Amino acid sequence: MPIIRRRDFIRGALAVPVAACFPWKNAAAEPKRTILFAGTQTSGTSKGIYAYHWNAAQGEPVLAGLAAESNNPTFLAIDPARKFLYAANELNQFEGQRSGAVSSFAIDLATAKLKPLNQITALGPGTCHVSTDHEGRSVFCANYTGGSASSFYVYPDGQLSQAVSHFQYTGHGPNPQRQEAPHAHRTTPSPDNRFLLVNDLGLDCIHIYHLNQTSARLTPNTPAQWNATPGSGPRALRFHPGGRWAYCVHELSNEVEALVWNAQAGTLKSLQKVKLVSDDYSGPAGAGSEVVITRDGAFAYAASRFADVITSFSVNRKTGLLTVLGRTTCGGKVPRHIALDPSEKWLLAANQESDNIAVFARDEKAGTLAGSGKSFPLSRPQCLVFA
């Protein structure tokens, strides 16, 4: 493991705008973002990460081309300063090791291209998620197949250190087909940047760590985890902009659970569970995949992959409780990821099995989505981020 020098920390700290440390504090200051990056599975015809010029007036992504060739970049994250992009390379073998990888790129907004910086072993196979902290000094990854999570320090030039922290989980859940082992699926920094939460679909829990914001080192919190209902499979997590609640999408039970977040203790408590499919749904077992929340905290949207629906919710900004507004077909098959565009007038779905990105108009006052959307072709889309 390399030695991270103190002067590198200082230079990195000076390079980060203060406002980037607390993005939820100033929702109105969301910068203009005109480039959409799409991560893909490269098992089809896709070759890596694709870039689009975003037409916010029409809700249309205009293909700019292949931004960077990369092997199976299934999840993407952009640092708060919009200078760097990080990709989770969902691999089982990397540089002769049983591991996936994390790649770093410099973003060129003028050309909609990504310049490769470096690529680091994730220390576990099946790297399915990557995220950054709110200051842009730390990057985290979740290794699904390996059942582990790692943290990395970000150098001032955007390159990643070797892993600073690595946690290997053990055990299994009650579902023998899907929970035969740990399956880390999401890494989420807390709103105040003091904690990191790791969703574990295989163990039905969320691991909770203290984050050293200077070194990217993680240490277990006390208590070290929040336990979900056995067999639920917690996959995705998103904090409410107000910082008091978090919303967890459970893949196996196909529901979203509202959680109360104690920012001082670093603990979670269940508040509410809502199904992502209607009571009369009789199709394939729906697998919850993603949740997004508007900047004002008034509305939330969650996707169910095999049911091929997106559920719209209103959020009570006093209690954190969700109310279902409606369900919309995803405009394709298997919505792996959803995202709101910067104007929040549009919601985008990356439909993995139908090879398309669907774009839905959003009623900003009512929070509902249009019944149908526009479709744009892309082989095996996995993740959508704006820069």
N, C-alpha and C positions, 0 to 999 in steps of 0.2 A: 504494500500500500504506500503511495507516494507521500512525502512530507509536504503539507500545504503551508506555505510561508505566510507570516503575518502581514507582510506588505501586499501580498496578493489579496488578502481579505480586505485591507484598507482601500486598495484601488477598486475592488469590486463594490464595496459599500458606497464609495463616492460616485460610481457610475450609475447608481440606481436613483431615480427621482423619488422624493419622499412620498408623493401621492401614490406611487405604485405599491407602497407597503400596505395601504388600506384602500383597495379599489372599491369596496362596498360603501365607503363613507361618502362618495361623491358620484352618485350614479349619473347625474346630468353631464359629467365631464367625460363620458365615454368617447374616446377619440374616433375620428373618422377612419373606418377600416374598409378598404376597397378590394382587397385580395382574399379570395377563399382558397384555402389549401385542403386537399382531400387525400387522406391516407387510404391505401387499398391493400387487398390481398393480391399477391403477385402470382397466385396459382392459375389465374385466368390470363387475359391479355394485358392487364395492367403491368407497368414496369416500376412503379414506385409512388411518388407523391406528385399529384397534379395540382396546377394552379388555374384559377379562374379570375377574371375581372368581374367584380360584383356590380350589377346594375340594380341599385336599390329602388329606383323608380318603378321598374317593371318586375322586380323580383326574379331576375334571370342571371345565372352564372354563365359568363362567356369564356370558353376555354382558351387559356393562354398557352397551354402545353404542359409537357412533363417538366416539373420544377426541379426534380432530382430523382435519379435512378436509385432505388433502395430496395432491399430484399424484405418483402412482407412488412411494410410499415403500417401496422394496423391501428395504431393510436398516435395522435399528435398533441403537442402542447406548445404554446408560444409564451415566451417570457413577458413580464409586465411591460418592459420597455419596447417590445415588438422588434427586437434586434435579432433574436435567435429562435429557432424552431427545434424541438426535440421529438424524436420518433421512437416508438417502441417497435423493435424488429422482432416479430413473433416467430422465433425460430427455436428448433430443438437442438441444433448444432451450430456452434460459432467458434471459429479458430481452434477446432479440434476438441472443444469442450462441450459437455452436455449443458448448453446454455443458449438463451436468447441474447439480444444486444440492445443498447440504447445509442442512438445516433444524434449528433448535434450538427446544426446547419446555421449559417449566417443568412439572414433574409435580405434579399434585394427587392424592395418594393417596386422600384422603377422598372425592372425587367421581369418581375414575377418569377424569379429564379431563386434556388437555394444553393449556397456554396457549402459543400461538405467540410466540416471542421475536424471531428474525430468520432470514433465509434468504440464503445466500451462494453465489455462483457457484463451481462446483467446478473451473473452468478446463479442463474436458474433458467430452465427451459420454458418456452411458451410465454415470453414477455408480452403481456396483453395490454398494459396501461403505463402511461408516463404522465407526470405532472411536474409543475414547478411550484416553489413557495411564492409568497406574495412579494418578495423582494428580489427575486431572480437570482438568488445565491445558491439555491439547492434544487436538485432534480431528484425525483423518486420514481421507482418502477415497481410493478407487481408482476410476478411470474406465475402464471396460471398453472401450467403443467408441473412446475417445480415446487409450487406451494411455498413461495418465499417472497420477500420484498427487500429492496436495496435503496440506499440513498447515495447521492454523489454531490460533491462540491463543484460549483460552476466557477471557472476562472474568468477573469475580466474579458478575455477574448471569446468567451462562449464555449470553450472546450470543457469537457467533463473530466474530473479526476477519476481514478479508479474508485470502487465502492468504498465509502467512508463507514457505512453501517450495512449489515446484512443479517436478516432474520430468517431462519429456516423453521417452518412450522411442522408439527407432527399431529397425527390423529386422523379421524374420519367423522363423517356425519351419518345420519340414519338412512340416507338414500344410497343404496349400494351401487347404482349406475352412475350417479353424478357426484357423490360425496365419498368416494372410496379413499380419498386423500385430501389434504389441504389444497385449496385453489384460491390463491390471492388474486383479486380481480380489480381493485381500485385503490389508489393512493390519493388522499385528500387532505390538504393543509387546513387547519382551523382558521377562522376569519382573522384572529389576532396573530396568526403565524407562530403560535407557541406549541402547537401539537400537530402530529400527523396521524391520520386515521387510515387503516388498511382493511378494506372489506375482504372477508374470507368466505367465499361461497361454499367451500368444502367443509368448513368447521362451524358454520352458522354463527359467525361472530364478526365484530369489528375490533381489530387490535388498535390500541391507542398508545402513542409515543410522545414524549417530550422532544421538541426539535431545538437543537442548538443552532440559532440562526447565523452564527458566525462560521461554524465548521461543517454544517449539514449532518452532524452526528445525531442519531436517535437513541433514546433510552426509554425503556418501558415505563408507562405511567402506572400509578396505583389508584384504582384497579387497572390492570393491564388490558382489559377488553370489555366490550359490551356484548352480551349474549342474545342472539335473536331466537325466535321460535325454531325448534329443531325441524330440519327439513325445508326451511324457507329459502336458504341460499342467497344471502345478501350480496348483491353484485355492484350496484352503483350508488353513489352518495353525492348529495349537493346541499350546501348550506344556504339557508335563507339569507338575503342581503342584510336583514336586521341582526343576524348573528345569534339569535336565540334558539333557532330550530334547525334541524337537518332533516333531509328527506332521503330515505333509503329505498331503492328499488330491489325487491327480492325476485331473483330469476325463477326459482323453482315454485314458489307459491304464487307468483305472478301478481304481486301487489306492491303498493308503495306504503311505507310506514313513516309517519311523522314522528320525529324524535325531539325531545327537549335537550338542548345542549347547555351544560354547565361549564362556562368558559374558565372559571377559576379552578375547578377540580379536574377538568378534562373528562367529564362523564356524560353518558347519554341515558335517557329514560324514554320509554315508549309512550306515545301520546295517542296515536290513532293508526288504524290500518284500513286501506281502501283497495278493493280489487281493481285490476286494470282491464278486466273484461266484464261484460254484463252478466247478470245472473242466469240468463237463458243461453249463454254461449255454449255451443256443443262441438266446436271445431277442435283442432289439434291443441294440445296443452300449450298455452301461451307462455312464453318465457320473457319476463320483464328485462329490459335492456338499459334504458337511460332515462334521466329526468333533467329538465331545465327549468329555470325560474326567471321571470322578468326582473329587470333591474329595480323596479319599484316594489317588488315582493308581492304583487297582487294576484299573479297567475302562475301556474305551473303546468308542465306538459310531461307526460311519461309515455314511453313506447313499449309495446309488447310484440316480440319478434314473430312468434309462430301464429299468433292471432292476427298479425299485420294491422294493428290499430295504434292510434295515438290518442290518449285520453287527456282531455283538457280539464283543469281544475281552477277554481277560485281559491285564494288563500286568505283566511281571516288574519289580518295583520295585527290583531290583538291577541289571538289565541294560538295561531299557527295551524289551525284545523283546515282540512281540505274539503271542498265540495265539488263533486263531479259536475261539469258543465256539459260534457258530451264526448262522444268517441267518433273518430274519423279514420277511415281506411288510410293506410300509409302511402298509397300511390304506387305500390309495388309489392315485393315479397321480402320479408325478414328485415325490418328496420333495425339495423345494428346500432345506429347512432342518430341522434337528432340535435339540432342547434337552432338558436334564434339568430337572425341576422342582426347587425349593429343597430339598425333602425327599429328593430322588434316589430316590424310590420309583416315579417315573413318567418315561417318556420320551415326548416329544411330537414329532410330525412334521407339518410344513406341506406338504401335498400340493397342489401347484400346479394340476395338470390335473384333479383330481377335486373341487376346491373344498371341501376339508375339512381339519380338524385331527384327526389320529388320536392317541390317548393309549394307551400300553402300560404295563401293570404290569411292574415290574422286580424281579427277585429280588436283593436287596441282598447276599446272601452268595455266590450262585453267579454273579451278573452277567448272567444270561440274561434275555431279554424274553419276555413272554407271546406265544403264537402268534397271537393276535388282539387288537385293541384297540377302544376306543370311538371313535365318529366324531362330529364336531361341524362343522356347515356354516359355510363362509366362502369367499367368492369370491376366487380367486387368491391364497391365502396365500403369503407369501414368507419371513417371518422372525418368530421368537418370542423375546421377552425378558421376564424377570420383574423387577418393581420392588417 
